[in-house]
């Protein structure tokens, strides 16, 4: 957010990305101080607090309080709607959780539509569009809600995740995640053949990435070899970790 002091923003990012796993209580202290600044800093800090309370500390009451506070400050914010939906589902408040899931999905769909409009008018797609698309898919799968297929088709045509090539992140693994999530969503909608096709695409993406990395190993420098071996290992772990899920998707118990 533009109105956030750069030093405070750096503290929020450090707490949300680093301290949350190494020292979540310290992260909470940093974020509490940041939230006291008010404005955009409070929105960001409280959103991060909600995530830490929920994912790291299993404090559902604390997480719910923070997400509700964020929505009071920034009504309709997709991340807070989704966070609150997840917390409420854990507490058993399924009816209210569904309402917040629907609000999050509607907001995320509008955001992805705006990305598509940018591309159509030859404007640059804003940074982070890839993660918004994945979050939309995750929310739809969790809620069992239908979303606009044309937005997902656009992401494929636009080759959206290829923009990550050479930057932090891995386009192959993000494409794998995209098609795996889409397969689950299609299964929930009863579209069995489409789901099977998406499963096959997801698996083929990482298999092709492994083969490509292996082909470069022979002529790689020592430093490059280490990076390639790590990449191959990561892809194989992703395949192994998802294979059971993809099987259970095809043959639910």
N, C-alpha and C positions, 0 to 999 in steps of 0.2 A: 504494500500500500504506500502511496506516495507521501502521505503525511507522517510516516513513521521515521523517527530519528535513526540515521544509519547505525549508530552505536547500539541503540536498543534493538534494532532489527538483527544485528549480528548476534546479540545475546540470545534473542529468541531462537534463531536458527541453530546456534550451538546447543542450546538446551533441548530443542526439539529433535535434532539429528544425532547428537553425540551423547550428551549427558543422560538422555532418557534411558539408554541401555546400560551405561556404566554406573550411573549414580542418579536414579530417578528422583530421589528426595532433593538432591542438589538442583536438579532440573526444575522441580516444583518451586524452589526458593527463587531461582533466577526468573522464572516466568511470573511469579507473583509480583516481583519488583517491576518487571516490564509492564504488567497489566495496570499498575498504579499510574502509569503515564497517561492512561485514557486514550480515547480516539482509536485510530487504526491499530496502535500497539496493543491495546487491550483486547481487541477482537482477535488478533493473531495469537497473543499469549494465552488467552482463555481457550481458544481452539486447541492449541498444543497441550494445555493442561488437561482438557477433556480426553485427548488421546492417551496421555500418560496415565491418568487415573484409570482409564478403561483397560488399556493393553498391558501396562507395566505393573500397576498396583492393584488391579482388580477391585477398585473402589467405585462401584456403580453409582452410589449416591453422589460422590464427588464429581464423577464424569457427567452425570445428568445435570447437576447444578451448573457446571461450566458451559455445557452446550446450550442450556436454556438461557444463560446469560448472554452468550454470543448471539443467539437468535433475537434477544431483546434489543441488542445493539445493532445487529445487521440482519433484519428479517429476511427469511428466504435463502440465506447463504447455504449453498449446497453441501459444503463440507460439514457444517454444523447440523443440518437436517439429517444427513446420513449418519453422523456420529450419534446423534440422539436416537435415531431409529434403531441402531445396533444395541445401544444401552437398554432401551425400552424392551426390545425383544428378549434380552437376557433377564430382565426383571419380570417378564411374563405379561407386560402391558401390550399385548399383540395388536389390539385395535389401534391404539395411538401410534405404535411403531409403524404400522402399515401406512398411516396418514403421512408420517414424516418420510418414509421411503418414497411415497408417491411425489411428495414435494421436492425431494432431492432429485429424483429422476427427471421430473419436469424441468427443473432448473438446469440440470446437466444437458438435457436435450436441447434447450435453448442455446446453451453455450456452444455445443458442437455445431448447431445450425449456424451460429454466427461465424464459426471457423470456416464452414463450407461456403458461406456467403463471401467471406474474404477471398477465398481461393477463386471463386467464380468471377469476382471483380478484379482479379490479378493483384490483390493486396497480400502482403505477407501474413501467413498464419501465425498467430501469437505463440510465443514459447510456452511449453507445457500442454499443448493441445493433445499430445499423445496420452498423457496421464489422465486427462479429463475423459477421453474416450474409454480408457480402461476402467476408470472409476464408474462411468455410466454402466458399463457391462457388469461390473461387480455388483452394483446396486440392484440392477434388474434381475440378476441371478438370485441374489439373496432374498429379494422380495417376490420372485416369481412373477414379475410384471413384464408385459410386452413393451418393447420400445420400437422406435421408428427404424425399420431395417435399412431404409435408404441412407441413414447417417452412417451405418456400419459399412455399407457398400461404398459410400464415398471415401471412407478412411482407407479401404483397400485400393480403390482406383487412384487415390492421391498418393499412395505408398507412404502413408503418414509416418510410420515408424522408421523408415529409411533415413529420415532426417537426423536420427541419433548416430548414424555411422560416423566414426571418428571422434565422437564426443563421449562424455560419461554415459554409460548405459550400453545395452547390446540390442540392436534391432531384431536379431534372430529370436532372442528370448522374449522380447516384447510382442513380436508377431505370434510366437507360440502361445503366449498368455492370451492374446486377443482371440485367436481361433479356438483355444480351449474353452474360454469363457463363452464364446458364441455357441460352441457345441452344446454346452450345458443349458444355455438359454433355449436353444432350438429343441432340445430334448424335453424341457419343461413345457414347451408349447405343443408337444406331440408331433413335431416335425422330424421323425426318426431318420429318414434318408438324408435330409439336410444336415442333421446332427452328425451322422456317420461321416459325411463328406468333410465337415469342419474338423472332426477328430483326425481324419487322415491328413488333412492339410497341416494341422498343428504338429503332428508327429514328423511329417516329411520335412518341415522347416528346420527342425533341430538336427535331423539326420543328415540333411544336406550341408548344414553349417559344420557339423563334425567332419564330414568327408572333405570339405573345402579346407578346414584347418589342418587336417592330417596330411593333405597333399602338399602343404607349405612347410611341413616340419623338416623335410630332408635338407632344404636349402636355407633354413632359418639360422640367423645368428644365435649365439647362446642366450642373449637377452630376449630375443623374439621367440625362441623356442620355449622359454619358460612361460611367456604370455600365452602362446598357443596351447601349451599343455594345460594351463589353467582354464583357458576357454573351453577346451574339449572336455575337461573334467566337469566344468559347470554345466555344459549342455547335457552330458550323460546323466548327471545327477538330476537335472530337471526332467529328463525323459523317464528315469527310474521312479522319481517321486510322483510323477503324474500318471504312470501307466496303470496303476491300480484304480485311480480315479476315473480314467477314461474307460477302463473295462467295466467298472461298476455303473458308469453312465450308460453304457450299452446294455448291460444286464443288471438292472437294479434288483436288490434283494427284496 
